[in-house]
Protein backbone atom coordinates (compact mmCIF):
# COMPACT_ATOMS: atom_id res chain seq x y z
CA UNK A 1 0.00 0.00 0.00
CA UNK A 2 1.37 3.41 -1.00
CA UNK A 3 1.32 6.10 1.60
CA UNK A 4 0.57 9.54 0.07
CA UNK A 5 3.31 12.04 0.68
CA UNK A 6 2.19 15.60 1.26
CA UNK A 7 4.52 18.13 -0.21
CA UNK A 8 4.76 21.59 1.30
CA UNK A 9 6.25 24.59 -0.36
CA UNK A 10 7.61 27.42 1.74
CA UNK A 11 8.29 30.76 0.15
CA UNK A 12 10.44 33.13 2.16
CA UNK A 13 10.08 36.80 1.40
CA UNK A 14 12.67 39.42 2.19
CA UNK A 15 11.78 43.11 2.44
CA UNK A 16 14.54 45.46 1.41
CA UNK A 17 14.57 49.26 1.74
CA UNK A 18 16.76 51.05 -0.77
CA UNK A 19 17.62 54.73 -1.05
CA UNK A 20 16.64 56.20 -4.39
CA UNK A 21 19.69 57.39 -6.30
CA UNK A 22 17.57 59.38 -8.74
CA UNK A 23 14.26 60.96 -7.74
CA UNK A 24 11.84 61.58 -10.60
CA UNK A 25 10.18 65.00 -10.84
CA UNK A 26 6.86 63.20 -11.20
CA UNK A 27 7.41 61.55 -7.80
CA UNK A 28 8.14 64.96 -6.25
CA UNK A 29 4.83 66.26 -7.63
CA UNK A 30 2.70 63.15 -7.14
CA UNK A 31 3.52 62.39 -3.48
CA UNK A 32 2.57 65.82 -2.02
CA UNK A 33 -0.56 65.88 -4.21
CA UNK A 34 -1.68 62.46 -2.99
CA UNK A 35 -0.85 63.43 0.61
CA UNK A 36 -3.16 66.43 0.32
CA UNK A 37 -6.01 64.52 -1.31
CA UNK A 38 -5.78 61.63 1.14
CA UNK A 39 -5.70 64.05 4.08
CA UNK A 40 -8.91 65.71 2.90
CA UNK A 41 -10.58 62.34 2.17
CA UNK A 42 -9.54 60.77 5.50
CA UNK A 43 -10.96 63.83 7.22
CA UNK A 44 -14.35 62.22 6.54
CA UNK A 45 -13.59 59.81 9.41
CA UNK A 46 -13.63 62.67 11.91
CA UNK A 47 -17.02 64.20 11.16
CA UNK A 48 -19.31 61.24 11.96
CA UNK A 49 -17.82 61.32 15.48
CA UNK A 50 -19.08 64.93 15.72
CA UNK A 51 -22.48 63.87 14.40
CA UNK A 52 -21.95 65.67 11.10
CA UNK A 53 -22.37 64.16 7.65
CA UNK A 54 -19.10 64.19 5.65
CA UNK A 55 -21.15 64.97 2.53
CA UNK A 56 -22.28 68.27 4.07
CA UNK A 57 -18.66 69.10 4.88
CA UNK A 58 -17.39 68.42 1.39
CA UNK A 59 -20.33 70.28 -0.15
CA UNK A 60 -19.23 73.36 1.82
CA UNK A 61 -15.64 73.01 0.52
CA UNK A 62 -16.96 72.74 -3.06
CA UNK A 63 -19.18 75.78 -2.48
CA UNK A 64 -16.19 77.85 -1.33
CA UNK A 65 -14.35 76.93 -4.53
CA UNK A 66 -17.27 77.61 -6.87
CA UNK A 67 -18.85 80.68 -5.22
CA UNK A 68 -16.93 83.84 -6.31
CA UNK A 69 -17.50 85.69 -3.03
CA UNK A 70 -16.44 82.77 -0.82
CA UNK A 71 -13.46 82.06 -3.04
CA UNK A 72 -12.37 85.71 -2.77
CA UNK A 73 -12.58 85.45 1.03
CA UNK A 74 -10.51 82.27 0.88
CA UNK A 75 -7.81 84.05 -1.11
CA UNK A 76 -7.77 86.86 1.47
CA UNK A 77 -7.23 84.27 4.21
CA UNK A 78 -4.44 82.65 2.18
CA UNK A 79 -2.33 85.83 1.91
CA UNK A 80 -0.70 85.63 5.39
CA UNK A 81 -0.06 81.91 4.75
CA UNK A 82 1.75 82.89 1.55
CA UNK A 83 4.08 85.14 3.53
CA UNK A 84 4.77 82.65 6.33
CA UNK A 85 5.45 79.83 3.87
CA UNK A 86 7.70 81.99 1.71
CA UNK A 87 9.54 82.97 4.88
CA UNK A 88 10.51 79.34 5.49
CA UNK A 89 11.63 78.43 1.96
CA UNK A 90 15.04 80.11 2.32
CA UNK A 91 16.16 78.80 5.76
CA UNK A 92 14.73 75.31 5.17
CA UNK A 93 16.77 75.12 1.95
CA UNK A 94 19.93 75.56 4.05
CA UNK A 95 18.72 73.04 6.65
CA UNK A 96 18.07 75.82 9.18
CA UNK A 97 14.72 74.74 10.60
CA UNK A 98 12.96 77.95 11.51
CA UNK A 99 9.82 76.94 13.43
CA UNK A 100 9.35 80.52 14.59
CA UNK A 101 7.29 81.82 11.67
CA UNK A 102 4.35 82.29 14.04
CA UNK A 103 6.32 84.53 16.40
CA UNK A 104 7.87 86.49 13.52
CA UNK A 105 4.37 86.94 12.08
CA UNK A 106 3.17 88.32 15.44
CA UNK A 107 6.14 90.69 15.77
CA UNK A 108 5.34 91.93 12.28
CA UNK A 109 1.79 92.67 13.41
CA UNK A 110 3.19 94.60 16.40
CA UNK A 111 5.47 96.58 14.10
CA UNK A 112 2.61 97.39 11.75
CA UNK A 113 0.58 98.76 14.68
CA UNK A 114 3.24 101.27 15.82
CA UNK A 115 2.24 104.08 13.40
CA UNK A 116 -1.42 103.47 14.27
CA UNK A 117 -0.74 103.77 17.99
CA UNK A 118 1.16 107.02 17.35
CA UNK A 119 -1.79 108.32 15.32
CA UNK A 120 -4.35 107.59 18.06
CA UNK A 121 -1.95 109.17 20.58
CA UNK A 122 -2.34 112.47 18.72
CA UNK A 123 0.67 112.42 16.39
CA UNK A 124 -0.23 113.66 12.93
CA UNK A 125 1.63 112.07 10.04
CA UNK A 126 1.00 112.58 6.31
CA UNK A 127 -1.49 109.94 5.15
CA UNK A 128 0.80 108.50 2.41
CA UNK A 129 3.42 107.65 5.04
CA UNK A 130 1.29 105.28 7.11
CA UNK A 131 1.15 102.16 4.92
CA UNK A 132 4.86 102.27 3.89
CA UNK A 133 5.92 102.79 7.52
CA UNK A 134 3.71 99.91 8.67
CA UNK A 135 5.25 97.72 5.94
CA UNK A 136 8.85 98.61 6.87
CA UNK A 137 8.36 98.25 10.63
CA UNK A 138 6.61 94.88 10.16
CA UNK A 139 9.56 93.62 8.10
CA UNK A 140 12.15 94.99 10.55
CA UNK A 141 10.58 93.59 13.73
CA UNK A 142 9.90 90.22 12.12
CA UNK A 143 13.48 90.19 10.82
CA UNK A 144 14.93 90.97 14.25
CA UNK A 145 12.88 88.14 15.76
CA UNK A 146 14.31 85.78 13.15
CA UNK A 147 17.82 87.16 13.70
CA UNK A 148 17.90 85.94 17.34
CA UNK A 149 17.89 82.14 16.72
CA UNK A 150 20.32 82.66 13.82
CA UNK A 151 22.92 84.29 16.06
CA UNK A 152 22.50 81.66 18.78
CA UNK A 153 22.85 78.82 16.25
CA UNK A 154 25.78 80.30 14.32
CA UNK A 155 27.71 81.52 17.36
CA UNK A 156 27.03 78.90 20.03
CA UNK A 157 25.36 76.00 18.16
CA UNK A 158 22.10 76.44 20.09
CA UNK A 159 19.31 74.35 18.55
CA UNK A 160 17.33 76.66 16.27
CA UNK A 161 14.14 74.59 16.52
CA UNK A 162 13.88 75.03 20.29
CA UNK A 163 14.82 78.72 20.25
CA UNK A 164 12.48 79.72 17.42
CA UNK A 165 9.65 77.67 18.92
CA UNK A 166 10.04 79.26 22.38
CA UNK A 167 10.16 82.73 20.81
CA UNK A 168 6.64 82.05 19.49
CA UNK A 169 5.44 81.91 23.10
CA UNK A 170 7.35 85.05 24.01
CA UNK A 171 5.88 87.04 21.10
CA UNK A 172 2.33 86.11 22.07
CA UNK A 173 2.98 87.15 25.66
CA UNK A 174 4.25 90.52 24.42
CA UNK A 175 0.94 91.00 22.61
CA UNK A 176 -0.99 90.05 25.76
CA UNK A 177 1.02 92.61 27.76
CA UNK A 178 0.47 95.37 25.22
CA UNK A 179 -3.27 94.96 24.64
CA UNK A 180 -4.71 93.58 27.90
CA UNK A 181 -6.84 95.97 30.00
CA UNK A 182 -4.36 98.34 31.64
CA UNK A 183 -1.72 97.63 29.00
CA UNK A 184 -0.01 100.50 27.15
CA UNK A 185 -1.72 99.73 23.82
CA UNK A 186 -5.17 98.83 25.15
CA UNK A 187 -7.91 100.86 23.49
CA UNK A 188 -8.99 102.31 26.87
CA UNK A 189 -5.60 103.98 27.43
CA UNK A 190 -6.31 107.66 28.29
CA UNK A 191 -3.73 108.71 25.66
CA UNK A 192 -6.09 107.55 22.94
CA UNK A 193 -9.31 108.91 24.46
CA UNK A 194 -9.69 112.25 22.68
CA UNK A 195 -9.10 111.15 19.08
CA UNK A 196 -10.33 107.57 19.34
CA UNK A 197 -13.58 108.43 21.13
CA UNK A 198 -14.37 111.02 18.47
CA UNK A 199 -13.81 108.35 15.81
CA UNK A 200 -16.08 105.87 17.62
CA UNK A 201 -18.86 108.48 17.98
CA UNK A 202 -18.89 108.84 14.20
CA UNK A 203 -19.65 105.10 14.10
CA UNK A 204 -22.43 105.46 16.69
CA UNK A 205 -20.40 104.21 19.68
CA UNK A 206 -20.19 106.62 22.63
CA UNK A 207 -17.85 104.75 24.95
CA UNK A 208 -14.52 102.98 24.57
CA UNK A 209 -15.23 99.34 25.52
CA UNK A 210 -11.74 98.60 26.87
CA UNK A 211 -11.66 94.94 25.84
CA UNK A 212 -8.31 93.29 25.18
CA UNK A 213 -7.04 94.79 21.97
CA UNK A 214 -5.71 97.99 20.46
CA UNK A 215 -7.74 100.75 18.85
CA UNK A 216 -8.80 99.76 15.34
CA UNK A 217 -6.83 100.66 12.25
CA UNK A 218 -8.69 103.59 10.62
CA UNK A 219 -10.07 103.06 7.12
CA UNK A 220 -7.70 105.49 5.41
CA UNK A 221 -4.71 103.40 6.55
CA UNK A 222 -6.01 100.03 5.33
CA UNK A 223 -4.54 98.58 2.15
CA UNK A 224 -6.76 99.03 -0.93
CA UNK A 225 -8.52 96.29 -2.86
CA UNK A 226 -7.57 95.36 -6.40
CA UNK A 227 -10.31 96.82 -8.64
CA UNK A 228 -12.69 94.20 -9.99
CA UNK A 229 -11.19 91.39 -7.90
CA UNK A 230 -12.04 92.49 -4.34
CA UNK A 231 -8.76 91.07 -2.96
CA UNK A 232 -6.36 93.38 -1.14
CA UNK A 233 -3.10 94.37 -2.83
CA UNK A 234 -1.02 92.36 -0.34
CA UNK A 235 -1.49 89.38 -2.67
CA UNK A 236 0.52 91.27 -5.30
CA UNK A 237 3.26 91.87 -2.74
CA UNK A 238 3.27 88.14 -1.93
CA UNK A 239 3.49 87.17 -5.61
CA UNK A 240 6.34 89.64 -6.21
CA UNK A 241 8.12 88.33 -3.11
CA UNK A 242 7.73 84.75 -4.39
CA UNK A 243 9.24 85.65 -7.77
CA UNK A 244 12.15 87.53 -6.19
CA UNK A 245 12.80 84.69 -3.74
CA UNK A 246 12.76 82.16 -6.57
CA UNK A 247 15.30 84.25 -8.47
CA UNK A 248 17.46 84.58 -5.35
CA UNK A 249 17.44 80.82 -4.81
CA UNK A 250 18.20 79.92 -8.42
CA UNK A 251 20.23 82.82 -9.85
CA UNK A 252 22.31 84.43 -7.08
CA UNK A 253 25.38 83.69 -4.97
CA UNK A 254 23.22 83.80 -1.84
CA UNK A 255 21.00 81.06 -3.26
CA UNK A 256 24.03 78.98 -4.23
CA UNK A 257 25.55 79.30 -0.75
CA UNK A 258 22.21 78.40 0.87
CA UNK A 259 22.05 75.25 -1.26
CA UNK A 260 25.65 74.25 -0.45
CA UNK A 261 25.14 74.68 3.29
CA UNK A 262 21.89 72.71 3.12
CA UNK A 263 23.63 69.78 1.44
CA UNK A 264 26.73 69.77 3.64
CA UNK A 265 27.79 72.31 6.24
CA UNK A 266 31.28 70.78 6.28
CA UNK A 267 31.64 71.20 2.51
CA UNK A 268 30.48 74.80 2.89
CA UNK A 269 33.29 75.44 5.39
CA UNK A 270 35.86 74.05 2.94
CA UNK A 271 34.35 76.28 0.24
CA UNK A 272 34.98 79.30 2.48
CA UNK A 273 31.31 80.17 3.07
CA UNK A 274 30.81 82.39 6.12
CA UNK A 275 28.10 80.48 8.01
CA UNK A 276 27.45 83.24 10.56
CA UNK A 277 26.85 85.85 7.87
CA UNK A 278 24.72 83.51 5.76
CA UNK A 279 22.56 82.32 8.66
CA UNK A 280 21.90 85.82 10.03
CA UNK A 281 21.09 87.33 6.61
CA UNK A 282 18.88 84.38 5.68
CA UNK A 283 16.96 84.46 8.94
CA UNK A 284 16.55 88.22 8.88
CA UNK A 285 14.94 87.92 5.43
CA UNK A 286 12.90 84.95 6.64
CA UNK A 287 11.62 86.77 9.73
CA UNK A 288 10.91 89.88 7.68
CA UNK A 289 8.75 87.96 5.20
CA UNK A 290 6.79 86.35 8.05
CA UNK A 291 6.42 89.82 9.57
CA UNK A 292 4.81 91.01 6.34
CA UNK A 293 2.17 88.36 6.97
CA UNK A 294 1.33 90.23 10.17
CA UNK A 295 1.20 93.49 8.21
CA UNK A 296 -1.19 91.94 5.67
CA UNK A 297 -3.64 90.93 8.40
CA UNK A 298 -3.52 94.14 10.45
CA UNK A 299 -3.92 96.35 7.38
CA UNK A 300 -6.87 94.45 5.90
CA UNK A 301 -9.46 92.10 7.40
CA UNK A 302 -8.34 92.06 11.06
CA UNK A 303 -7.61 95.75 11.64
CA UNK A 304 -6.87 95.47 15.34
CA UNK A 305 -4.06 93.86 17.30
CA UNK A 306 -5.27 91.30 19.85
CA UNK A 307 -4.20 87.83 21.03
CA UNK A 308 -6.76 86.36 18.59
CA UNK A 309 -4.36 87.14 15.76
CA UNK A 310 -2.52 83.95 16.77
CA UNK A 311 -5.66 81.78 16.63
CA UNK A 312 -5.44 80.72 12.95
CA UNK A 313 -1.83 79.59 13.43
CA UNK A 314 -0.58 81.09 10.17
CA UNK A 315 3.05 80.46 11.06
CA UNK A 316 2.52 76.76 11.71
CA UNK A 317 0.38 76.36 8.58
CA UNK A 318 3.27 77.88 6.64
CA UNK A 319 5.43 74.90 7.62
CA UNK A 320 3.01 72.45 6.00
CA UNK A 321 2.62 74.65 2.93
CA UNK A 322 6.36 75.02 2.32
CA UNK A 323 6.91 71.25 2.58
CA UNK A 324 4.00 70.54 0.25
CA UNK A 325 5.57 73.05 -2.15
CA UNK A 326 8.92 71.23 -1.99
CA UNK A 327 10.52 74.54 -0.87
CA UNK A 328 9.53 76.16 -4.18
CA UNK A 329 8.47 79.79 -3.56
CA UNK A 330 6.22 79.92 -6.63
CA UNK A 331 4.38 76.77 -5.55
CA UNK A 332 3.92 78.26 -2.06
CA UNK A 333 1.51 80.83 -3.51
CA UNK A 334 -0.73 78.17 -5.08
CA UNK A 335 -0.66 75.76 -2.12
CA UNK A 336 -1.48 78.63 0.25
CA UNK A 337 -4.71 79.22 -1.67
CA UNK A 338 -5.68 75.59 -1.00
CA UNK A 339 -5.22 76.13 2.73
CA UNK A 340 -7.12 79.40 2.49
CA UNK A 341 -10.01 77.41 1.03
CA UNK A 342 -9.86 74.92 3.93
CA UNK A 343 -9.76 77.77 6.47
CA UNK A 344 -12.70 79.58 4.88
CA UNK A 345 -14.64 76.31 4.70
CA UNK A 346 -14.02 75.74 8.40
CA UNK A 347 -15.51 79.15 9.29
CA UNK A 348 -18.64 78.36 7.25
CA UNK A 349 -18.89 74.94 8.97
CA UNK A 350 -18.81 76.73 12.32
CA UNK A 351 -21.76 78.89 11.29
CA UNK A 352 -23.88 76.28 9.52
CA UNK A 353 -22.94 72.96 11.15
CA UNK A 354 -22.13 74.35 14.62
CA UNK A 355 -18.68 72.78 14.79
CA UNK A 356 -15.44 74.53 15.73
CA UNK A 357 -13.56 76.30 12.95
CA UNK A 358 -10.47 74.55 14.29
CA UNK A 359 -11.68 71.57 12.27
CA UNK A 360 -9.42 72.89 9.51
CA UNK A 361 -6.50 71.96 11.75
CA UNK A 362 -7.56 68.32 11.54
CA UNK A 363 -7.20 68.49 7.76
CA UNK A 364 -3.82 70.17 8.12
CA UNK A 365 -2.67 67.58 10.68
CA UNK A 366 -3.67 64.65 8.48
CA UNK A 367 -2.00 66.23 5.45
CA UNK A 368 1.17 66.81 7.47
CA UNK A 369 1.28 63.20 8.76
CA UNK A 370 0.76 61.83 5.25
CA UNK A 371 3.36 64.26 3.93
CA UNK A 372 5.94 62.92 6.39
CA UNK A 373 5.08 59.36 5.32
CA UNK A 374 5.25 60.42 1.68
CA UNK A 375 8.68 61.96 2.27
CA UNK A 376 9.94 58.47 3.11
CA UNK A 377 8.65 57.06 -0.18
CA UNK A 378 10.18 59.95 -2.10
CA UNK A 379 13.64 59.15 -0.81
CA UNK A 380 13.37 55.35 -0.46
CA UNK A 381 11.84 52.42 -2.33
CA UNK A 382 10.64 49.14 -0.81
CA UNK A 383 11.50 45.92 -2.60
CA UNK A 384 10.01 42.51 -1.75
CA UNK A 385 12.46 39.73 -2.72
CA UNK A 386 12.06 35.95 -2.71
CA UNK A 387 14.69 33.98 -0.87
C-alpha positions as CSV (number, residue, x, y, z in Angstrom):
1,X,0.0,0.0,0.0
2,X,1.4,3.4,-1.0
3,X,1.3,6.1,1.6
4,X,0.6,9.5,0.1
5,X,3.3,12.0,0.7
6,X,2.2,15.6,1.3
7,X,4.5,18.1,-0.2
8,X,4.8,21.6,1.3
9,X,6.3,24.6,-0.4
10,X,7.6,27.4,1.7
11,X,8.3,30.8,0.1
12,X,10.4,33.1,2.2
13,X,10.1,36.8,1.4
14,X,12.7,39.4,2.2
15,X,11.8,43.1,2.4
16,X,14.5,45.5,1.4
17,X,14.6,49.3,1.7
18,X,16.8,51.1,-0.8
19,X,17.6,54.7,-1.1
20,X,16.6,56.2,-4.4
21,X,19.7,57.4,-6.3
22,X,17.6,59.4,-8.7
23,X,14.3,61.0,-7.7
24,X,11.8,61.6,-10.6
25,X,10.2,65.0,-10.8
26,X,6.9,63.2,-11.2
27,X,7.4,61.5,-7.8
28,X,8.1,65.0,-6.3
29,X,4.8,66.3,-7.6
30,X,2.7,63.1,-7.1
31,X,3.5,62.4,-3.5
32,X,2.6,65.8,-2.0
33,X,-0.6,65.9,-4.2
34,X,-1.7,62.5,-3.0
35,X,-0.8,63.4,0.6
36,X,-3.2,66.4,0.3
37,X,-6.0,64.5,-1.3
38,X,-5.8,61.6,1.1
39,X,-5.7,64.1,4.1
40,X,-8.9,65.7,2.9
41,X,-10.6,62.3,2.2
42,X,-9.5,60.8,5.5
43,X,-11.0,63.8,7.2
44,X,-14.3,62.2,6.5
45,X,-13.6,59.8,9.4
46,X,-13.6,62.7,11.9
47,X,-17.0,64.2,11.2
48,X,-19.3,61.2,12.0
49,X,-17.8,61.3,15.5
50,X,-19.1,64.9,15.7
51,X,-22.5,63.9,14.4
52,X,-21.9,65.7,11.1
53,X,-22.4,64.2,7.7
54,X,-19.1,64.2,5.6
55,X,-21.1,65.0,2.5
56,X,-22.3,68.3,4.1
57,X,-18.7,69.1,4.9
58,X,-17.4,68.4,1.4
59,X,-20.3,70.3,-0.2
60,X,-19.2,73.4,1.8
61,X,-15.6,73.0,0.5
62,X,-17.0,72.7,-3.1
63,X,-19.2,75.8,-2.5
64,X,-16.2,77.9,-1.3
65,X,-14.3,76.9,-4.5
66,X,-17.3,77.6,-6.9
67,X,-18.9,80.7,-5.2
68,X,-16.9,83.8,-6.3
69,X,-17.5,85.7,-3.0
70,X,-16.4,82.8,-0.8
71,X,-13.5,82.1,-3.0
72,X,-12.4,85.7,-2.8
73,X,-12.6,85.5,1.0
74,X,-10.5,82.3,0.9
75,X,-7.8,84.0,-1.1
76,X,-7.8,86.9,1.5
77,X,-7.2,84.3,4.2
78,X,-4.4,82.7,2.2
79,X,-2.3,85.8,1.9
80,X,-0.7,85.6,5.4
81,X,-0.1,81.9,4.8
82,X,1.7,82.9,1.5
83,X,4.1,85.1,3.5
84,X,4.8,82.6,6.3
85,X,5.4,79.8,3.9
86,X,7.7,82.0,1.7
87,X,9.5,83.0,4.9
88,X,10.5,79.3,5.5
89,X,11.6,78.4,2.0
90,X,15.0,80.1,2.3
91,X,16.2,78.8,5.8
92,X,14.7,75.3,5.2
93,X,16.8,75.1,1.9
94,X,19.9,75.6,4.0
95,X,18.7,73.0,6.6
96,X,18.1,75.8,9.2
97,X,14.7,74.7,10.6
98,X,13.0,77.9,11.5
99,X,9.8,76.9,13.4
100,X,9.3,80.5,14.6
101,X,7.3,81.8,11.7
102,X,4.4,82.3,14.0
103,X,6.3,84.5,16.4
104,X,7.9,86.5,13.5
105,X,4.4,86.9,12.1
106,X,3.2,88.3,15.4
107,X,6.1,90.7,15.8
108,X,5.3,91.9,12.3
109,X,1.8,92.7,13.4
110,X,3.2,94.6,16.4
111,X,5.5,96.6,14.1
112,X,2.6,97.4,11.8
113,X,0.6,98.8,14.7
114,X,3.2,101.3,15.8
115,X,2.2,104.1,13.4
116,X,-1.4,103.5,14.3
117,X,-0.7,103.8,18.0
118,X,1.2,107.0,17.3
119,X,-1.8,108.3,15.3
120,X,-4.3,107.6,18.1
121,X,-1.9,109.2,20.6
122,X,-2.3,112.5,18.7
123,X,0.7,112.4,16.4
124,X,-0.2,113.7,12.9
125,X,1.6,112.1,10.0
126,X,1.0,112.6,6.3
127,X,-1.5,109.9,5.1
128,X,0.8,108.5,2.4
129,X,3.4,107.6,5.0
130,X,1.3,105.3,7.1
131,X,1.2,102.2,4.9
132,X,4.9,102.3,3.9
133,X,5.9,102.8,7.5
134,X,3.7,99.9,8.7
135,X,5.3,97.7,5.9
136,X,8.9,98.6,6.9
137,X,8.4,98.2,10.6
138,X,6.6,94.9,10.2
139,X,9.6,93.6,8.1
140,X,12.2,95.0,10.6
141,X,10.6,93.6,13.7
142,X,9.9,90.2,12.1
143,X,13.5,90.2,10.8
144,X,14.9,91.0,14.2
145,X,12.9,88.1,15.8
146,X,14.3,85.8,13.1
147,X,17.8,87.2,13.7
148,X,17.9,85.9,17.3
149,X,17.9,82.1,16.7
150,X,20.3,82.7,13.8
151,X,22.9,84.3,16.1
152,X,22.5,81.7,18.8
153,X,22.9,78.8,16.3
154,X,25.8,80.3,14.3
155,X,27.7,81.5,17.4
156,X,27.0,78.9,20.0
157,X,25.4,76.0,18.2
158,X,22.1,76.4,20.1
159,X,19.3,74.3,18.6
160,X,17.3,76.7,16.3
161,X,14.1,74.6,16.5
162,X,13.9,75.0,20.3
163,X,14.8,78.7,20.2
164,X,12.5,79.7,17.4
165,X,9.6,77.7,18.9
166,X,10.0,79.3,22.4
167,X,10.2,82.7,20.8
168,X,6.6,82.0,19.5
169,X,5.4,81.9,23.1
170,X,7.4,85.1,24.0
171,X,5.9,87.0,21.1
172,X,2.3,86.1,22.1
173,X,3.0,87.1,25.7
174,X,4.3,90.5,24.4
175,X,0.9,91.0,22.6
176,X,-1.0,90.0,25.8
177,X,1.0,92.6,27.8
178,X,0.5,95.4,25.2
179,X,-3.3,95.0,24.6
180,X,-4.7,93.6,27.9
181,X,-6.8,96.0,30.0
182,X,-4.4,98.3,31.6
183,X,-1.7,97.6,29.0
184,X,0.0,100.5,27.2
185,X,-1.7,99.7,23.8
186,X,-5.2,98.8,25.1
187,X,-7.9,100.9,23.5
188,X,-9.0,102.3,26.9
189,X,-5.6,104.0,27.4
190,X,-6.3,107.7,28.3
191,X,-3.7,108.7,25.7
192,X,-6.1,107.5,22.9
193,X,-9.3,108.9,24.5
194,X,-9.7,112.2,22.7
195,X,-9.1,111.2,19.1
196,X,-10.3,107.6,19.3
197,X,-13.6,108.4,21.1
198,X,-14.4,111.0,18.5
199,X,-13.8,108.3,15.8
200,X,-16.1,105.9,17.6
201,X,-18.9,108.5,18.0
202,X,-18.9,108.8,14.2
203,X,-19.7,105.1,14.1
204,X,-22.4,105.5,16.7
205,X,-20.4,104.2,19.7
206,X,-20.2,106.6,22.6
207,X,-17.8,104.7,25.0
208,X,-14.5,103.0,24.6
209,X,-15.2,99.3,25.5
210,X,-11.7,98.6,26.9
211,X,-11.7,94.9,25.8
212,X,-8.3,93.3,25.2
213,X,-7.0,94.8,22.0
214,X,-5.7,98.0,20.5
215,X,-7.7,100.7,18.8
216,X,-8.8,99.8,15.3
217,X,-6.8,100.7,12.2
218,X,-8.7,103.6,10.6
219,X,-10.1,103.1,7.1
220,X,-7.7,105.5,5.4
221,X,-4.7,103.4,6.6
222,X,-6.0,100.0,5.3
223,X,-4.5,98.6,2.1
224,X,-6.8,99.0,-0.9
225,X,-8.5,96.3,-2.9
226,X,-7.6,95.4,-6.4
227,X,-10.3,96.8,-8.6
228,X,-12.7,94.2,-10.0
229,X,-11.2,91.4,-7.9
230,X,-12.0,92.5,-4.3
231,X,-8.8,91.1,-3.0
232,X,-6.4,93.4,-1.1
233,X,-3.1,94.4,-2.8
234,X,-1.0,92.4,-0.3
235,X,-1.5,89.4,-2.7
236,X,0.5,91.3,-5.3
237,X,3.3,91.9,-2.7
238,X,3.3,88.1,-1.9
239,X,3.5,87.2,-5.6
240,X,6.3,89.6,-6.2
241,X,8.1,88.3,-3.1
242,X,7.7,84.7,-4.4
243,X,9.2,85.7,-7.8
244,X,12.2,87.5,-6.2
245,X,12.8,84.7,-3.7
246,X,12.8,82.2,-6.6
247,X,15.3,84.3,-8.5
248,X,17.5,84.6,-5.4
249,X,17.4,80.8,-4.8
250,X,18.2,79.9,-8.4
251,X,20.2,82.8,-9.9
252,X,22.3,84.4,-7.1
253,X,25.4,83.7,-5.0
254,X,23.2,83.8,-1.8
255,X,21.0,81.1,-3.3
256,X,24.0,79.0,-4.2
257,X,25.5,79.3,-0.7
258,X,22.2,78.4,0.9
259,X,22.1,75.2,-1.3
260,X,25.6,74.2,-0.5
261,X,25.1,74.7,3.3
262,X,21.9,72.7,3.1
263,X,23.6,69.8,1.4
264,X,26.7,69.8,3.6
265,X,27.8,72.3,6.2
266,X,31.3,70.8,6.3
267,X,31.6,71.2,2.5
268,X,30.5,74.8,2.9
269,X,33.3,75.4,5.4
270,X,35.9,74.0,2.9
271,X,34.4,76.3,0.2
272,X,35.0,79.3,2.5
273,X,31.3,80.2,3.1
274,X,30.8,82.4,6.1
275,X,28.1,80.5,8.0
276,X,27.5,83.2,10.6
277,X,26.8,85.9,7.9
278,X,24.7,83.5,5.8
279,X,22.6,82.3,8.7
280,X,21.9,85.8,10.0
281,X,21.1,87.3,6.6
282,X,18.9,84.4,5.7
283,X,17.0,84.5,8.9
284,X,16.6,88.2,8.9
285,X,14.9,87.9,5.4
286,X,12.9,84.9,6.6
287,X,11.6,86.8,9.7
288,X,10.9,89.9,7.7
289,X,8.7,88.0,5.2
290,X,6.8,86.4,8.1
291,X,6.4,89.8,9.6
292,X,4.8,91.0,6.3
293,X,2.2,88.4,7.0
294,X,1.3,90.2,10.2
295,X,1.2,93.5,8.2
296,X,-1.2,91.9,5.7
297,X,-3.6,90.9,8.4
298,X,-3.5,94.1,10.4
299,X,-3.9,96.4,7.4
300,X,-6.9,94.5,5.9
301,X,-9.5,92.1,7.4
302,X,-8.3,92.1,11.1
303,X,-7.6,95.8,11.6
304,X,-6.9,95.5,15.3
305,X,-4.1,93.9,17.3
306,X,-5.3,91.3,19.8
307,X,-4.2,87.8,21.0
308,X,-6.8,86.4,18.6
309,X,-4.4,87.1,15.8
310,X,-2.5,83.9,16.8
311,X,-5.7,81.8,16.6
312,X,-5.4,80.7,13.0
313,X,-1.8,79.6,13.4
314,X,-0.6,81.1,10.2
315,X,3.1,80.5,11.1
316,X,2.5,76.8,11.7
317,X,0.4,76.4,8.6
318,X,3.3,77.9,6.6
319,X,5.4,74.9,7.6
320,X,3.0,72.4,6.0
321,X,2.6,74.6,2.9
322,X,6.4,75.0,2.3
323,X,6.9,71.2,2.6
324,X,4.0,70.5,0.3
325,X,5.6,73.0,-2.1
326,X,8.9,71.2,-2.0
327,X,10.5,74.5,-0.9
328,X,9.5,76.2,-4.2
329,X,8.5,79.8,-3.6
330,X,6.2,79.9,-6.6
331,X,4.4,76.8,-5.6
332,X,3.9,78.3,-2.1
333,X,1.5,80.8,-3.5
334,X,-0.7,78.2,-5.1
335,X,-0.7,75.8,-2.1
336,X,-1.5,78.6,0.2
337,X,-4.7,79.2,-1.7
338,X,-5.7,75.6,-1.0
339,X,-5.2,76.1,2.7
340,X,-7.1,79.4,2.5
341,X,-10.0,77.4,1.0
342,X,-9.9,74.9,3.9
343,X,-9.8,77.8,6.5
344,X,-12.7,79.6,4.9
345,X,-14.6,76.3,4.7
346,X,-14.0,75.7,8.4
347,X,-15.5,79.2,9.3
348,X,-18.6,78.4,7.3
349,X,-18.9,74.9,9.0
350,X,-18.8,76.7,12.3
351,X,-21.8,78.9,11.3
352,X,-23.9,76.3,9.5
353,X,-22.9,73.0,11.1
354,X,-22.1,74.4,14.6
355,X,-18.7,72.8,14.8
356,X,-15.4,74.5,15.7
357,X,-13.6,76.3,12.9
358,X,-10.5,74.5,14.3
359,X,-11.7,71.6,12.3
360,X,-9.4,72.9,9.5
361,X,-6.5,72.0,11.8
362,X,-7.6,68.3,11.5
363,X,-7.2,68.5,7.8
364,X,-3.8,70.2,8.1
365,X,-2.7,67.6,10.7
366,X,-3.7,64.6,8.5
367,X,-2.0,66.2,5.5
368,X,1.2,66.8,7.5
369,X,1.3,63.2,8.8
370,X,0.8,61.8,5.2
371,X,3.4,64.3,3.9
372,X,5.9,62.9,6.4
373,X,5.1,59.4,5.3
374,X,5.3,60.4,1.7
375,X,8.7,62.0,2.3
376,X,9.9,58.5,3.1
377,X,8.6,57.1,-0.2
378,X,10.2,60.0,-2.1
379,X,13.6,59.1,-0.8
380,X,13.4,55.3,-0.5
381,X,11.8,52.4,-2.3
382,X,10.6,49.1,-0.8
383,X,11.5,45.9,-2.6
384,X,10.0,42.5,-1.8
385,X,12.5,39.7,-2.7
386,X,12.1,36.0,-2.7
387,X,14.7,34.0,-0.9
